[in-house]
């Protein structure tokens, strides 16, 4: 895929993420759970690769924060997962490992990072148990849906035709 097509596709993925994250969001603890972000992270990881997936997660987080639809925790809660998912797919070409990369990156590592940035930014000592359940559930739901969609595309040979 050439660079222009990748940029346009990335913009489309960012737009879908922002729009559907506004429509499908629910609170769990102190975090807003947005499973569509994780769905799009996995799709971008497979379709575009780790760098573009990371950039999509970053730009989506910026837009969500600027419009009041997200929190500062959207950054660690999406970017680490997008990067790990992209690296997993780039290395192994397996959708199941890509899904695991998103869940590990966001659900565990992103939760840890969110806990670490909460102290200086919010002036509150947050424990891992505040972020871990919501980040884990959100990433698991979104990544699982993406995994099912991508497996269906792969089965029909459509992932090879992008």
Number of C-alpha atoms within 10 A of each C-alpha: 9 6 8 9 11 16 14 11 17 21 15 12 21 24 16 16 27 21 14 14 21 17 12 12 17 15 10 15 13 12 22 19 23 28 25 25 32 33 25 24 38 36 25 28 30 23 21 22 21 24 14 21 31 24 18 30 29 20 19 27 27 19 16 21 16 11 11 10 17 23 16 16 22 26 22 24 35 31 27 28 34 38 28 27 36 31 21 24 23 16 11 11 13 14 23 18 19 31 33 22 25 35 31 20 26 34 28 22 20 27 27 22 18 26 22 15 17 16 13 10 9 9 9 11 12 17 15 15 12 17 24 22 16 23 31 22 18 28 32 22 17 22 31 21 19 22 22 14 13 20 17 13 13 14 9 10 11 12 14 9 7 8
